[in-house]
């Protein structure tokens, strides 16, 4: 499917929402979806996707990557994968400019975001999000050469445990705790971010394996807080204007964290109990 060179104006729900599709191109679109839960483009259990040179203003997420909820999506096993988002201009009036999740139960992987500009956002520039009970994974996310201004809450938030409403048929036990792996952010320029990075909602039972923050510059009011991460690498963080420590960590290993302050450990969230009758896909 190839969508190019037109405008949409839809106020009340997700504007463009392909589901279970392959080989998608969205190029030179102008999307305005600025009231209530008005996402711009939602990619749902799709593969081989290009979003290029789109101008999106939304009432919720400008671009959101999803793959379904709970046992149904987990058993269908149709991940969103091989997605490139390039040269886009994004204004998020309700939540994030780019949301990865929170519906992640078939997995999301191999996403590249390059040369995009966030002109303003009500909450986070980028929000990687899931919850206990969704299961599956988010892995291999790369963000490069991005500018972000006018953020109300911050540039980057990572939440593995508590984003979104619990599903009717969640994935039980430790399998229901999503796996996070290989997140990379390079050459990021922020202007007056209230928080640079908030990655506290990560569970020690499945720590984030691989987090690179490299070449981040600009101004922020608070710095970076990270919990339960293995193989972190921080280099070239050159921001000014913040109060308190630039970097706070708890249960983090890797490089570039040697002078970090101690952060409070997040509380361990309860896993989902197994149901009396196993879920059957219909």
C-alpha positions in Angstrom: 0.0 0.0 0.0 1.3 3.4 -1.0 -0.2 6.6 0.4 1.4 9.9 -0.8 0.8 13.6 -1.2 -2.6 14.2 0.5 -4.0 15.7 3.7 -6.4 14.3 6.3 -8.3 16.1 9.0 -10.1 13.8 11.5 -10.7 14.9 15.0 -11.9 12.0 17.2 -9.9 8.8 16.9 -6.9 7.3 15.0 -6.6 8.9 11.6 -4.7 6.3 9.7 -4.6 2.7 11.1 -3.2 -0.1 9.0 -3.5 -3.5 10.7 -1.7 -6.8 9.7 -0.3 -5.3 6.5 3.1 -5.6 4.7 5.1 -3.2 2.5 3.5 0.1 3.4 4.7 3.6 2.3 3.4 6.9 3.8 5.1 9.9 2.1 4.4 13.6 2.1 1.2 13.4 4.1 -0.3 16.2 6.2 -2.3 14.8 9.1 -4.3 16.8 11.5 -6.1 14.8 14.2 -6.0 17.1 17.2 -9.0 16.5 19.4 -9.5 13.7 22.0 -7.7 10.5 21.3 -6.7 11.6 17.8 -3.6 9.7 16.8 -2.0 10.5 13.4 -0.6 7.2 12.0 -0.9 4.0 14.0 1.0 1.0 12.7 -0.5 -2.2 14.1 1.1 -5.6 13.5 2.6 -4.5 10.2 5.9 -5.3 8.5 8.2 -3.3 6.1 6.9 0.2 6.7 8.3 3.6 5.6 6.9 6.9 7.0 8.7 9.6 5.1 8.4 13.4 5.1 5.0 13.6 6.9 3.7 16.6 8.8 1.6 15.4 11.7 -0.2 17.3 14.5 -2.3 15.1 16.8 -4.4 15.1 19.9 -2.6 12.0 21.2 0.4 10.3 19.6 1.5 11.6 16.2 2.9 8.2 15.2 2.3 5.0 17.3 3.6 1.5 16.8 1.5 -1.3 18.2 0.9 -5.1 17.9 -2.2 -5.9 19.9 -3.2 -6.8 23.5 -2.9 -9.7 25.8 -3.2 -13.4 25.0 -5.1 -12.9 21.7 -2.2 -10.9 20.1 0.4 -13.0 21.8 -1.0 -16.2 20.3 -1.6 -14.5 16.9 2.1 -13.6 16.9 2.0 -10.9 14.3 4.7 -8.4 15.4 5.3 -4.9 14.0 8.8 -5.0 12.5 11.1 -3.3 10.0 9.8 0.3 10.4 11.6 3.4 9.2 10.3 6.9 10.2 12.3 9.6 8.5 12.2 13.4 7.8 8.9 13.9 9.7 7.7 17.0 11.5 5.6 16.2 14.6 3.4 18.2 17.0 1.8 16.2 19.8 -0.9 18.2 21.5 -2.1 15.3 23.8 0.6 12.8 24.6 3.8 11.8 22.7 5.1 12.6 19.3 6.3 9.0 18.8 4.7 6.3 20.9 6.1 2.7 20.8 3.3 0.7 22.5 1.5 0.3 24.8 -0.2 -2.5 22.9 2.8 -4.7 22.4 1.6 -8.3 22.9 2.9 -9.6 19.5 6.2 -7.6 19.8 7.8 -4.6 18.1 11.3 -4.7 16.7 13.7 -3.3 14.2 12.6 0.4 14.2 14.7 3.2 12.8 13.8 6.9 13.4 16.0 9.4 11.6 16.1 13.2 10.8 12.8 14.0 12.5 11.8 17.2 14.3 9.5 17.6 17.3 8.1 21.1 17.3 6.1 20.7 20.5 4.6 18.0 22.6 2.2 17.9 25.5 4.0 15.2 27.4 7.0 13.1 25.9 8.8 13.4 22.7 9.3 9.7 22.6 7.5 7.2 24.9 8.4 3.5 24.8 5.6 1.9 26.8 4.1 -1.4 27.8 2.8 -3.1 30.9 2.8 -6.3 32.9 0.3 -8.7 31.2 1.3 -7.6 27.6 4.3 -9.9 27.3 6.4 -10.2 24.1 9.1 -7.7 23.4 10.3 -4.3 22.2 13.7 -4.5 20.7 16.2 -2.9 18.3 15.0 0.7 18.4 17.3 3.3 16.9 16.7 7.1 17.0 19.2 9.3 15.2 19.5 13.0 14.3 16.5 14.4 16.1 15.5 17.9 17.2 13.0 18.3 20.0 11.5 21.6 21.5 8.6 22.7 23.7 8.2 19.5 25.7 5.8 19.7 28.6 7.1 16.6 30.5 10.3 15.4 28.8 12.2 14.0 25.8 12.2 10.3 26.5 10.2 8.0 28.8 10.7 4.3 29.0 8.0 2.3 30.9 8.0 -1.5 30.9 5.5 -2.2 33.6 2.5 0.1 33.9 1.4 2.0 30.8 -2.1 1.6 29.5 -5.1 -0.3 30.9 -4.9 -4.0 31.8 -6.2 -6.3 29.1 -9.3 -8.5 29.5 -7.0 -11.6 28.9 -3.5 -10.7 30.0 -0.5 -12.9 29.6 0.2 -14.5 33.1 3.4 -14.9 35.0 6.9 -13.8 34.1 6.0 -14.3 30.4 3.6 -11.4 30.7 6.5 -9.0 31.6 7.7 -7.6 28.3 11.3 -8.0 27.2 13.1 -4.8 26.4 16.4 -4.9 24.4 18.7 -2.7 22.4 17.5 0.9 22.5 19.9 3.5 20.9 19.6 7.3 20.8 22.3 9.2 19.0 22.7 12.9 17.9 19.7 14.3 19.8 19.3 18.0 20.2 16.8 19.2 22.8 15.7 22.6 23.9 14.5 23.1 27.5 13.3 19.6 28.1 11.7 19.4 31.6 13.3 15.9 31.9 15.9 14.5 29.5 15.3 10.7 30.1 13.0 9.0 32.6 13.7 5.2 32.5 12.6 4.2 36.0 9.7 1.9 35.3 11.8 -1.1 34.3 11.6 -4.3 36.2 14.7 -6.0 37.7 13.3 -9.4 36.8 13.7 -8.5 33.1 16.1 -5.6 32.9 16.5 -3.6 29.7 19.5 -5.1 27.9 21.3 -2.5 25.9 20.7 1.3 26.2 22.9 3.8 24.3 22.6 7.5 24.8 25.3 9.2 22.7 25.7 12.7 21.4 22.9 14.4 23.3 23.0 18.2 23.5 20.9 21.2 24.4 19.1 22.4 27.6 17.1 20.5 30.2 15.7 21.1 33.7 16.4 17.6 35.0 18.8 15.0 33.7 18.7 11.2 33.2 17.3 8.6 35.6 17.8 4.9 34.8 16.8 1.8 36.7 17.5 -1.9 36.0 19.6 -1.7 32.8 22.4 -3.9 31.6 25.0 -2.9 29.0 24.3 0.8 29.1 26.6 3.2 27.2 26.5 6.9 27.8 28.8 9.2 25.9 28.9 12.8 24.8 26.0 14.0 27.0 26.4 17.8 26.8 23.4 19.5 28.2 23.1 22.6 30.4 20.5 24.3 32.6 19.6 21.3 34.8 19.3 21.2 38.5 20.3 18.2 40.6 22.5 15.3 39.2 22.9 14.9 35.5 22.7 11.1 35.9 21.0 8.9 38.5 21.0 5.1 38.4 20.1 2.0 40.3 21.0 -1.5 39.3 22.7 -0.3 36.0 25.8 -1.8 34.5 27.8 -0.5 31.5 30.0 2.4 30.4 29.8 6.1 31.1 27.9 5.6 34.4 30.8 5.8 36.8 29.9 9.2 38.4 26.2 8.6 38.6 24.2 9.5 41.7 22.1 6.8 43.4 18.5 6.7 42.4 15.6 5.1 44.3 14.8 1.5 43.3 11.4 1.1 41.7 8.9 -1.0 43.6 8.4 -4.5 42.2 5.0 -4.8 40.5 2.8 -7.9 40.8 2.7 -10.3 37.9 -0.6 -11.5 36.5 -1.9 -14.7 38.1 -2.8 -17.6 35.8 -6.5 -18.0 35.0 -8.3 -21.2 35.9 -9.0 -22.0 32.2 -6.2 -21.3 29.7 -7.0 -18.7 27.0 -8.0 -20.2 23.6 -7.7 -18.1 20.5 -11.0 -17.9 18.6 
